[in-house]
Amino acid sequence: MAGLPGSRSASPGSPPALDGSFLLSPLGGLMGAQAVLGLLVWSLIAATTYHLHAAYGWVMFVSLFFWILTILFLVTYLLQLHQKFYMVPWPLVMMISNAVATVLYLTAFVTSAAAVQPTSWRQWDYNRRAAASFFAGVTMIIYGVSTFFSFRAWKGLGSNAATSQVTDHV
């Protein structure tokens, strides 16, 4: 499948092996970017007085939830645990997760951008909230691109289905 590591298969009894080549794949690189940008969003919001504004509670929830989920998926793919749980349709799970993250990050971006007040009495809160809004927008775009690549991986586009099957025809 396009973007998913699959060159090596882990047997069910073997210990997890680190697959560094996953980070070089499109989905791996995008997942790493999602983790870094998601961390930026929630840490910038957490460094403000977000508890005084209900809108930032939603931004915090979305960014923290999908940051944790992305880290879990990243570890799953890095340790090749997705091959041990072969009954789970991982490309479909990734596509749905990325699509939901794109939509919810869109709402978080709009909410955060609308709640930024340039006349804030605390200038550092304004700067952090504005930066968090920007990074929420960038993170939303990265999740959208990941949705596209996840869709291609789910449909099998980008790889040759005839050559991805190991068969011996003599």
C-alpha positions in Angstrom: 0.0 0.0 0.0 1.2 3.5 -0.7 3.0 5.1 2.1 2.7 2.2 4.5 5.7 0.2 5.5 5.3 -3.4 4.6 8.6 -4.6 3.3 9.2 -6.6 6.5 6.6 -8.6 8.3 6.8 -9.2 12.0 5.8 -12.7 13.1 3.3 -12.8 16.0 5.8 -14.1 18.6 8.7 -11.8 17.8 9.4 -8.6 19.8 8.5 -5.3 18.2 11.2 -4.0 15.8 11.8 -0.3 15.1 10.9 0.6 11.5 12.8 3.9 10.9 11.9 3.8 7.2 8.3 4.6 8.1 9.3 8.2 9.0 10.6 8.5 5.4 7.3 7.5 3.9 4.7 10.2 3.1 2.3 9.1 5.9 5.2 8.7 8.4 6.5 12.2 7.7 3.1 13.7 7.9 2.4 11.9 11.1 5.6 13.3 12.6 4.6 16.8 11.5 1.2 16.3 13.0 2.8 15.3 16.3 5.1 18.4 16.4 2.5 20.9 15.2 -0.2 19.4 17.6 2.2 19.7 20.4 2.8 23.4 19.5 -1.0 24.1 19.4 -1.9 22.7 22.8 1.3 23.9 24.5 0.7 27.5 23.3 -2.9 27.4 24.5 -1.9 25.8 27.8 0.6 28.6 28.4 -2.2 31.2 28.4 -5.2 31.8 30.7 -7.3 29.6 28.5 -9.6 28.6 31.4 -11.1 32.1 31.4 -12.4 31.6 27.8 -14.6 28.7 27.0 -13.7 28.6 23.4 -10.1 27.7 24.2 -11.3 24.6 26.1 -12.6 23.2 22.8 -9.3 24.0 21.1 -7.4 22.3 23.9 -9.6 19.2 23.7 -9.2 18.8 20.0 -5.5 19.5 19.9 -4.6 17.3 22.9 -6.9 14.4 21.9 -5.5 14.2 18.4 -2.0 14.7 19.5 -2.3 11.7 21.8 -4.0 9.7 19.1 -1.3 10.6 16.6 1.5 9.6 19.0 -0.2 6.3 19.6 -0.5 5.7 15.8 3.1 6.8 15.3 4.4 4.4 17.9 2.1 1.6 16.5 3.7 2.0 13.0 7.2 2.6 14.2 7.2 -0.6 16.3 5.3 -2.4 13.5 2.5 -3.3 15.8 0.1 -2.8 13.0 1.4 -6.1 11.5 0.7 -8.0 14.7 -2.9 -6.7 14.7 -3.5 -7.7 11.1 -7.2 -8.1 11.6 -7.6 -4.3 12.0 -8.0 -2.4 8.7 -5.3 0.1 9.5 -5.5 2.1 6.2 -9.2 2.6 6.8 -8.7 3.5 10.5 -6.0 6.0 9.5 -8.2 7.5 6.8 -11.2 7.9 9.2 -9.0 9.3 12.0 -7.3 11.8 9.7 -10.6 12.9 8.2 -12.2 13.5 11.6 -9.1 15.3 12.8 -9.3 17.6 9.7 -12.9 18.5 10.4 -12.4 19.0 14.1 -9.1 21.0 13.6 -11.1 23.2 11.2 -13.5 24.0 14.0 -10.7 24.5 16.5 -8.9 26.8 14.1 -12.0 28.9 13.4 -12.8 29.0 17.1 -9.3 29.9 18.1 -8.9 32.6 15.5 -12.3 34.1 16.3 -11.5 34.2 20.0 -8.1 36.0 19.7 -8.5 39.5 20.9 -5.8 42.0 19.8 -6.7 44.3 22.7 -5.8 41.7 25.3 -4.5 43.2 28.5 -1.8 40.5 28.5 0.3 40.8 25.3 1.9 37.4 25.7 -1.5 35.7 25.8 -2.4 37.5 22.5 0.9 36.3 20.9 0.5 32.7 22.1 -3.2 32.6 21.1 -2.5 34.0 17.7 0.4 31.6 17.2 -1.8 28.7 18.3 -4.4 29.7 15.8 -1.9 29.8 13.0 -0.5 26.4 14.0 -4.0 24.9 14.3 -4.6 26.0 10.7 -1.3 24.4 9.5 -2.1 21.3 11.5 -5.5 21.1 9.9 -3.9 21.3 6.4 -1.4 18.5 7.4 -4.3 16.3 8.5 -6.1 17.0 5.3 -3.1 16.0 3.2 -2.8 12.9 5.4 -6.4 12.1 4.7 -5.6 12.2 1.0 -2.7 9.8 1.3 -4.6 7.6 3.7 -7.4 7.4 1.2 -4.9 6.4 -1.5 -3.4 3.8 0.7 -6.9 2.4 1.6 -7.9 2.2 -2.0 -4.5 0.8 -3.0 -3.8 3.7 -5.4 -0.1 4.3 -5.8 1.0 0.7 -5.6 0.8 -2.0 -8.2 -1.7 -4.5 -6.9 -0.3 -7.2 -9.3 3.2 -6.9 -8.0 2.3 -6.5 -4.3 1.0 -10.0 -4.2 3.6 -12.8 -3.8 2.7 -15.5 -6.2 4.7 -18.0 -8.2 3.4 -18.7 -11.7 5.6 -21.0 -13.6 
